[in-house]
Each structure stands twice: as structure tokens, then as C-alpha cells.
Amino acid sequence: LWGALIFYTVFHTMATSWTAGTEALLPCFSVAALYALLNHKEEERKWLWLAACFAGRAMGVKYTGIFPAAGVMLAYAYKARKTPFLAVKNLALFTLIASLILAPWLIKNYLYKGNPVYPMMTGVFGLDAGSDPVKVEGLMGETRQMGALHFKDWVQHPWTVTMGRAGNSEYFSPLFLFLLPLIPLLALSGPCAGGALCALWLYFLTVWLTWS
């Protein structure tokens, strides 16, 4: 319940929870994939395949779902680090399942636009006659949190996004900034030995660094 309350303090969550956009669905499937992964045990591999299905759904909702999917895969790789060959095999199957779930969206975009990942990678696939280059470029500009990827930008990003200085972050919650001083306590408290906390950190850092 506390986690749900903290999540809802993000004003973007409040604003999108009553709209018909994709923003609320993306974290829904992304968190479901992470939850399934954390429930996974080698003797119960159905949770891993369920995580792959949710990861594929997240990417189908929005292509930025590839970032949480990568976070889930890295978290699994950490959990299965003692059996690397099995981990590689399972990650290959994970990728296949997630790709099959995503495939209808890729096929639809290719049939309609000649680009499976439209409106991205237009430099490779080009633009169809029905697309406005100015609007496509404007949309891609909105998706970028930062311009040049400098280390200083990443260090300042928690402050920048909280203060509304990053694109589409005008209503971000300050609560996460208040929680940052607790990070060393989490790192030193010991539950990382069980694997869940380290898996969560890998997921968080992967999503944050790739998306930013």
C-alpha cells in the first residue's frame, strides 16, 4: 500500500490514470514483468516466460518498453549468474517469446508505413508519403530527456526531472528526490545478499540510464 501511494504521488500517474493514452499501460506491463521475474525460481520457470510475455506487451504498448525489458533481462542474468549457460539459453527463449508478442505491432507498422519501428529509424527506412517530416521530428524531439549524453547530465538528472527542467517532466513528484539520501542505507543493509534488492537496482539503473 505504501508503494502504491508513493507511485501515485508522481503527478504524471495521476494525470494519465484517467486518460486513454499509453503512459499508464506501459508501467503496468513493465512492473508486471519485473514482478514475475522476482517470483521466478529455476524449478518454476513459468514465471520467467510470463515475464517475457509482459515484456513483449510493454514493447507493444510503446517502443520505449524495450528499456524495462532490458532491465528485466539484466535482473534475471544477475539472479542466474551461477549457471551462465542456462542463463544464456533462457534469455534467448525470453527474447523469442517477447519478440513473438511484439511481432503484430512490427508487422502492422511495416505494412502501413514501410518501417517496423515507425516513427523511429526514419533515416534507415525513410518516410512514407503520408508522414509530415516536421511532425515526426517534433515527436522524436519530445522523447529525448537530454541532448548530448554527458556524465554531468546524468548526475543532475534526478534534480532536473524533479524541478521540471526536463522535457515532459513538469509535474514530477519531489518524493523520489527526498528518498535519495536513503540509498546508502539500502546498499549497506544486507538484503542484497538475497538477490532481490540487487535485481531491483539493476532494473532501475537500466531503465533510468537508457531512457534518460
Secondary structure, 3 states (H helix, E strand, C coil): CHHHHHHHCCHHHHHHCCCCCCCCHHHHHHHHHHHHHHHCECCECHHHHHHHHHHHHHHHHCHHHHHHHHHHHHHHHHHCCCCHHHHHHHHHHHHHHHHHHHHHHHHHHHHHHCCCCCCCCHHHHCCCCCCCHHHHHHHHHHHCCCCCCCHHHHHHHHHHHHCCCCCCCCCCCCHHHHHHHHHHHHHHCCHHHHCHHHHHHHHHHHHHHHHC
